[in-house]
Every structure is written in C-alpha cells, then in structure tokens.
Amino acid sequence: MSAPRFGSLHDGPAPDAPGAETFTELLRTGGVRVERIASRAVRDGDWYEQAWAEFVLLAAGAARLAFADGTEHALAPGDWVHLPAFCRHRVAWTEPGVETIWLAVHLP
C-alpha cells in the first residue's frame, strides 16, 4: 500500500519572465496526468490542439482562453473548463503582476 502524498498548488516553480509558463507534473497514474501550471503575464500564448481531453481549474489569478473559432472565455479562481480532444485553444491573457495558477488533468 502506498502512503498518501500532500502538496500545495501554491508551491512550485514560478515563471522566470513575463509571458512564460512553468509545468510541474504532480501525478501520473492509469493514463491520467495531473500537472500544476504557473503563468505570468501571458499575452497570446501558444496554440494547443491535443489528442486527449483535459480538465483545467483556475486556482489563482485571472485568465482568458481563446479558441479557434475566435471566441474567448474569461476565468476567475474556482472556474474550470473541460477541453475535448483536438479542441484548439490557447491562453490569450493572464493577469499581469500576479502568478496565475492552474490545475490541469490530462485524461486518457
């Protein structure tokens, strides 16, 4: 039997420059991968179009996600989004001056 693991989404590497993000894997099991993402002053980030679904929770900060159809959606702490496989998206903006923290669950 494994021992429980504990942590905080607020502990982890910070982005080293405006527009940067850091990715920290917290758990990988049964085809599921959980990661902490920290963003700082992102504006028009890279496009993603993954072959797997992703559940994302915004834990701290504020952000806007952009989609291929031109729409954007604002997120505040506690907001979440389920991104189906092959849903083209990007981080359009994160709040400047604060670290934006995400919890991403990559699904098989």
N, C-alpha and C positions, 0 to 999 in steps of 0.2 A: 504494500500500500504506500502511495506517495504522500508526502507531507504537504499541507497547504502552503501556497505562496501568497505573499501580500505585497502590495506596492501602492503607489500613488501616481495618477496621471500627471501630477504637477512636478514629479521628479523625473528628470531625464535631460538629454542634451538640448540646448537652445540653438536655434538657427544662428549662424555666425554673421549674417549680414541681412539687410533689408531685401525682401524678395526670396529669401531662402527658406527651405523646409528641412526638418530632420525626421527620419523614420526610425523607430525603435520597435523591434518585434518583441511582444510581451509573452506570446503563447502560440504554439503550433501543435495541433492535435486533430486527428481524424479528418484531415483535409481542410480544417478551418485554421486561419491565421489571424491573430489579433495583434494590432500594432497601434502605437502611440505616434501621432504626427504632431509636430510643433511647427507653426508657420509664423513668419514675422513680416509684416508689411508687404504681403504678396499683391501684385497687380498683374492681371492677365498671365496666370501661371500656365504650365504646360498642359496640353490636352491629354486625356487618358481615355482609352477605349479597351477595357479589359475583357478577357474571355470568361470571367467569373463575376458573380454578383457580389455586391459589397454593401454592408450596413455601416453607416457613418453617424456618429453622435458628436455634436459640437459641445465640448465640456467647458471651454473658457474662451473669451474674446468674442469676436463677431466676424462674419464672413458672408460672401456671396458666391454661389456656384453658378457657372454658366453652362449652357447646354448647346448642342449642335444646331438646334432649331432657332437659336438667338435669344431664348428666354434666360432669365436669371432668377435665382431664388435666394433671399436673404435668410441667414441662420443666426440665431442667438443661443446662448448657453441653454442646454437642455433639448434643443431641436435636433432632429435626426432625419436621415434620408436613406431610403433603400435604392441603390443604383443597380438595375438589372444588368446582366452580362451584355457587353457591347454598347452600353449607354455612353456615348461620347460626352465628356464633361471636363471641366477644369475649375480651379479656384480663380475666380475673377478678381477677388479683393479680400484682404483680411485687414482688420482694424490696425492702423499704424500706432506705434508706441506701446503696444502690449503684445504678449505672446498669445497666439491662438492655438488652443489645444484640441485635438480631435482624437476620438477612439474609432478605429476602423476595424471591422470584422469582415475578412475576406472569406466568402463561402464557396464550398466546392461545387 
